[in-house]
Amino acid sequence: MPPPPASQLPSLTGLRWIAALLVFGLHVHTVEYLHRDSGAGLVLRWVFGAGATGVSFFFVLSGFVLAWSAREHDRPLRFWYRRFARVYPLHAVTALLALLLGWLLLPRSLPSPGALAANALLVHPWNTAILYSQSVNPVSWSLACEALFYALFPVLFRLVRRAGPRGAWCAAGAGLVATVALPLLVHDHLMRYFPLLRLPEFILGVALACLVRAGRWPGPGMVPALVVLAAGYALASWVPGPFRYAACTVPGFALVIAAAATADLSGVRSAWRHPVMVRLGELSFAFYMIHILVMRTGEALFGSHPRLGSAAGLAAAGAAFAVALALSSALYSGVECPARRLLLRSATGPVVVPRPRLPAQNVSPDRTGVL
């Protein structure tokens, strides 16, 4: 397999924002800012009812990006440390914010010492009790899944790379089939949160990147890929619980990611690589980590499940969005980038981590990784 291409993939960064927005919209729906029978509430349910699939996109994208940007002769410890520097500082800060908010506003919601320790170690969803998997900052369960993916990546990537294109096709097929078939065997909560059951989505992303790197991806362009994704997304709102989280949409996500990557390599213009989309994509991790805390603060101050009319509900959702976006910008520039820069410098000497700014065109492959 050839070394990772020098070309960069800004469209994947832009697509991260769409996935984060899906998760936000789902939580607006579940928190019930809008009465579900109002006009806006019905539209919200139709558009974002399957928003949990946004996390599946992150998992596939994570596998793709890590395999795309994998370094030859990279040592596992160095790889793991870079991922720690990328993910853990923001997890730690948002966890502290969640604990502070809980202590001030919802003291009965504070986690047990065991759940707190599990969350700090990113192993909390391995305990299927909801008080563990959703402890501290509820969305951090996905980071525990990513921790498993990172732990296995050096071995997975080496196996797929050595197997060649045929092996990559087999790995991609296995990841796809497992993602679609597993909901037949497990219940709703386990399928959604248990890290091992989300591993096939990551493997699919790894295999897909290996195929694109090797020039062996003959897949469709962006328009057909989006049609497949739209059909799967629409279906996800109507299938039984365990099938909602990935089974319906993972084929479309894989096609869209590969189409966006090949379009960037070919120099094809797309809306996803617009500087504003790339900037929002850079903020997507912080936005994902902070938005539910903003919503919970609003619930504590103004009441939970307000079920407002269309105008008032949209105003409340818009306010939550604006606050979360402002905080995500502050976290990105004040925590995520400086902490990563500091940790990488302390381990390897001076490094350059781009300062937060509106990018002109390209984004380094590592920054397309979500979690």
C-alpha angles and dihedrals in degrees: 000000000000121000117270111287118257090226115101129225111224092161090069090056091052091049090056088068092056090053092049089049091054091056092047091050091050091054092048085055096047094043086053102223084160127050105251092229094052119101094250091043092056091048090048091052091049095048101037105022089104094041092123086078088074088080090055088055089054091052095050091043092049091056092046095049096045091051092043094053098034113140122229113249091007112164116233093233091055091048093049092048092052090051090048090052090048099049115017103064092059091044090053095048095047090046090054090048090050092051091048092050090047092051093048101039112013109024092166090061095061113122125247117257090255093052091046092052092047091050092050089052092044094238099107099112090057084076103068094208109113091228087064104036092047097036126138103345104016096211092057090086087086090058089058088055089050090050088060091047092051092048091055100036100091090056096039094050093047092050095048093043093050091047091062127214094318091053090047090054090051091049092048091049092048092050092049096046093046092050092051097041103042094075087066089064107037138049128254102265094044093049092051103046112017108107098214092055091055093052095091090065090056092046089053090055093049093050092045092054091049090054093049091046090052092049090242099119110109094169127142126276126258099278097055089041091054091049090055091046094048091051092049093046092051090049093050092070092060106041126090117280104268092051094055099074103060116331097087099040107034094087090054093044091053092049094047094049092049092045092050092049094049091045090055091048090052093046093244112159118237138172090241093067095051109127092244092052091047091051092050089047090056089055094045097095093051090043091051092049097047106035098080090050089055090051093048091050089053091050092050093049102038106021134272126273096007094179094206129184121266099272098042093041093051089048091052092047090047091051091051090049093050093049092046092049092049091049092047090055090051092047092048094051097033104037117007101050099034093046093049091047092050095047094047092046092051090053104039108014126254114355133173119239111178115248116241108275141133103278121228099214123317136055125194114255093243091061091057088066109101111198 
